[in-house]
Amino acid sequence: MRIGTIFLRLTFLFIGSFLLNQSLLAQGQGDYKTLRGINPRYPDNPTYKTFTAAAYPVAIGLPIGIMAVSLITDNEQGKKISYEMMGGIVITAAGTGLLKQLINRPRPYETYADIYPDSRESGNAFPSGHTSLSFSTATTLLLTTKKWYIAAPAYLWGCGVGYSRMYLGQHYPSDVLVGAATGAAGAYLAHVIRKKWFNGPRKRKLFQLP
């Protein structure tokens, strides 16, 4: 697939994210009501706090760990996975940051008094950065390993991170959904770029007699 096509799809993602946010605001409180059913008055579940606390360290530490092991064992496939994962994180972080600035959506507890955060965080809500990085990591593992028993736990972890962000009162459901889509798109773009420009020299086919 050509890079231009990928960028076009990412453009549609940004436009769609903006329209989704505006639609939710226009339709009323559906997003808020869903969050209200997830977020308790005292969001102190240690499991969900662990999901949120581990999101950034895992997303950043995993490619570094893979690279370290790959350098020690001289594993070229591991190096490619690490580079691709790092690229996906950079693209995802940039896309998430841009969307946060464009949409400028406040945290739910800044709008509704009956949303109870575990802590008051800085920055805009839309989309969820924790979720986007988690899904970027999971998507890279799916694209590079093509093994369900590796990708499935990674996506379950990403879903756990996304749910924890709602449970802790930090994000609306739409923040989490678009965060997941942004992360998957960032990882996919990094995958295409790596395969097109950084896949190493192509092996020549041996001449064969008919």
MODA-V85873 format. One record per helix or strand of 3 or more residues. SS is the DSSP state (h for helix, s for strand). FROM is the first residue (numbers start at 1). LEN is the number of residues. Records with the same first field share a line. If there is no record, write none. Layout:
SS=FROM-LEN / FROM-LEN
This chain:
h=3-25 / 30-9 / 46-28 / 76-28 / 108-4 / 129-17 / 148-20 / 173-25
